[in-house]
Amino acid sequence: MDTSRTRICGPLTGAVTVLALLTLAACGTEPGSDAGRDGTVKPDLQLSGIDWTVDSVTVDGKKTAAPEKATVRIDDKGRASGHTGCNQFGADVKVKGDTVTVGPAQTTEIGCPKSVATFERHLQRTFAGELKARIADDRLTLTTAEGDTIALSETKPEPDAGLLGTEWRVESLRDGDTASSLPEDAAAKVKLFFGEDGSVGGNLGCNNVSGKVKVSGSTLTFSKIATTRKLCPPAVMSTEEALLEVLEGEAEYEIRERALTLTGADGKGLEAMAIAR
């Protein structure tokens, strides 16, 4: 399996509950005020309860478009969940008037494609310290003292994809708080499909897999899992073994919009995205 790492900032502490970078906004629900030069009081920006899409980051005058899935969901407790397009990340922030103060951030450490890693580095550099926030026409702009910016837009949440009848592209493996990317020569091939008839099938990166699955609430119970027996590169074989561990016995599943997470009793699992048709 690919053991490369992309690190945005400080190490994770405790369980990775996806605190997204834009936890920033969530804290906008806290009461407070900021007096302007004319003595008027600026109310704290209200940014919670909104789904934000990160559109781009501009550093030193160069704009970098955000990858697909760079999103943030902010709750009313001052926390948010989000995705950079490869890693999950988060930070504590305070909002006073139109000023957003960002503390140390946390991130998962999945090895990412070069273009995504570059975006993440720019995002980490920009999302730090004091930022000025401005909202106009459902768009949020965060600006550093140096003039670097993060552009976001409000989005309507998509309806959750259905587990059954949807083809899922597996994007990473999880072991507790750690997420690992798939080998490059297998990443595009690893897919799963859960049929209405209780079947499960797909490809593990080299070999095909098939079996049965029973759905009960948020619990999946796998049985009769079988694979073809092609000889594959060592890294791919290692990935296939890890995937088969997830497809043994019971696993809890969660779907949020187009994202699927499977987690076994031992904490090992996978993350997948619904393939658009």
Secondary structure, 3 states (H helix, E strand, C coil): CCCCCCCCCECCCCCCCCCCCCHHHHHHHCCCEEECCCCCEEECCCCCCCEEEEEEEEECCEEEECCCCCEEEECCCCCEEEECCCCCEEEEEEEECCEEEEEEEEECCCCCCHHHHHHHHHHHHHCCEEEEEEEECCEEEEECCCCCEEEEEEECCCCCCCCECCEEEEEEEEECCEEEECCHHHHCCCEEEECCCCEEEEECCCCEEEEEEEEECCEEEEEEEEECCCCCCHHHHHHHHHHHHHCCCEEEEEEECCEEEEEECCCEEEEEEECCC
